[in-house]
Amino acid sequence: MMAELQGRLPIRVELKGLKAADFERVLTQPEYNMVYQQQRLLACDGVELVFTPDAISEIARLAEQMNNEVENIGARRLHTVLERLVEDISFEAPDKVAEAEAKAAGAAPSAAADKPHGASIAHQGKGMAQFRTDSLEAEAAATTEAVHEQLESHVYHYRHVIDAQAVQDKLAEMLKEQDLSKYIL
């Protein structure tokens, strides 16, 4: 059949919803699975993110439950669930790492930890700021190299563990949310 014609035929296929075991496989079996991606993302900030086996099982169970109760969006549900689980530590990571480093050094957290990492700016003339590209390129190269070294050497400054109880606590609100669109006429 010609591809142009085949694309115009209205074909609908209904699939069975994923079960908790399927969600668990999606979370753990691919080489660069979603859990691994979140761990690597936070490792860039020096945070070791650990999911316990019971947390993985609980995430899978709750994802199945949400798909059954709200809207069945398949494995895409896992992205929403994991995003909700790590949102707090994602935003608090620099502060937690600074606190852990200060505790290890025996001092109070430095004010430098509160400053955002950014480009160096040179003020010229009438108060206008001009980015120095050479400095930016050197800073980016150094940052990229430092991140790669940290990932390879697994130097972590803070450890964050997600267990089944943390999953239940964080996702309880998501379970309460109902899909109101089914009530709208």
N, C-alpha and C positions, 0 to 999 in steps of 0.2 A: 504494500500500500504506500502511496506517496506520502512523504512526511508532511507536506502542506495540508493534505486532506486529513490525515490522521490527527493533527493538532486541533482540528475544528470539531471533532466528534466529542459530544458531551459524555465523558466516561467518569463514573463515580465508583469509588471503591471504599468499602467500609472495613476498617481494620479493628481488631480487638485492642482494647486499652492495655497499656503496659502494667505489669504487676510489680510488686516491690522487688522481687528477685531480678527483674529486668532493669529496674532503676539502679539496683546495686551493681549490676554488671556494667552499666553505662558509667557509673561513678568510679569504677576500679579497674576495668579491663583494658581500655585503650591505653597506649603508651603515654600519651599526653592527655590524660583524662582531666575532668573538671577540677577534681580535688588537687591534683598535681599542679594545675595552672594557678589555682589560688595560692598554693604553698610557694610556688616560684615567685608570684607577684609580691607577696609579703616578704619573701626572703630578700628582695631588693632593698627593703627598709631595715633588714636585720632581725626580722621576726620569724621565729620557727613556728609554723602553724601545724598543729597535730590534730588529726581527726582519729578518734578511737574507733575500733571496729563497731561498737554498739552505736556510735554516732552515725556512721555510714548506714547502718541498718535502719536507724530511726529516720534519717533523711529520706531514704527510699520509701519507708512506710508512709510517712507524711506526704510525700510527693504523690504517691498513689491515691491516698485519701483525698488530697486537694483536687486531683484530676477527676475523681469520681463525684465530688460534691460541687465544685465550682464550674470549671470548664476543662474539658479534656484536651490539653495542648501537648500531650506526649512528653517526650524527654526534655522539651524546652522548659518544662516546669522546674527542672533541676537548676537551671541558670538563675531563675528567680529565687529559689530557695537558698542556694549557696550565696547569692548576692546579699540576701537579707541576713544570713548567718555571719558573714564577715564584714558587714558594713561598719560596725563599731570599731573593730580592731583596725580596719583599713584607715579610718580617720585618726585613730589614737596611736597608731604605730610609731610615729616619730617621738611623741611624748613618752610612750612606754619604753622605747629604746633609750632615750636620754635619761630617764629615771633609773633604768637598769645599769647603764654605764656609770652614772653618778654613784649609785649604790655600791658598785664594784670598786670604784675609785675612792669611795668614802667621802664624797663631797656632795653638795647640793647640785641639782640640775643647772646647767649653764644657760645663760641668756641666749647663747648662740644657737641652742636647739630650738628656740622659739622663732628664729629668723628663717624665712623661706629661702630655699636654695634657688638662686636665680643668676641672671647675667650680671656681669659687672658693668657699671654705667659710668661714663665720664661726662661731667657737665661742662659744656662749652658755651662760650658767648652769652647770649641773652637768656640764660636759664634753660636752654634746650638740652635735652639729654640725647646722647648719641651712643648707640651700642657699639662696642668695639668687637668687630667680628673675629679678629685674631684671638682675642681673649676668650670669646664664646666657644670657638672651635677647640681651643686648648682645654677649656673647662669641660666641654662635652666629651672629648676624647678621654680625659682623666676620669670623668664620672663613669663612662661606659666601661673603661678598663677596671675600675674599682668594683663595679657591679659584677662583672664577669669573674673577677678574682673571688669576690664574696660568695657567689653561687657555687664556684668550683670548690672552695675551701670550706663551705658550710659554716661560716662564722656568723653565729647568731648571738644577739644581745638580749633578746627577750623571747620567752617561750609562751605561746598561747595554745591551750588545749581545749578542743571542742568535744564534749562528751554528749551522751544521749539526753541528759537533763538540760544541758545548755541548748540543745536543739529544740526540745519541747518548750522551754521557756521563751526562746526567741521566736518560734514559729506559732505560738498559741494565738497571737493576734491574726495571723494570716488565715488560720483555720476558722476564725469567727467571721471573717469577711465573706459575705455571700454575693453571688452573681445576681444583682438586682435586675439585669436586663431580661431575665425570664419572666419577671412580673410586669414588665411594661408592655402594654397592648399596642 
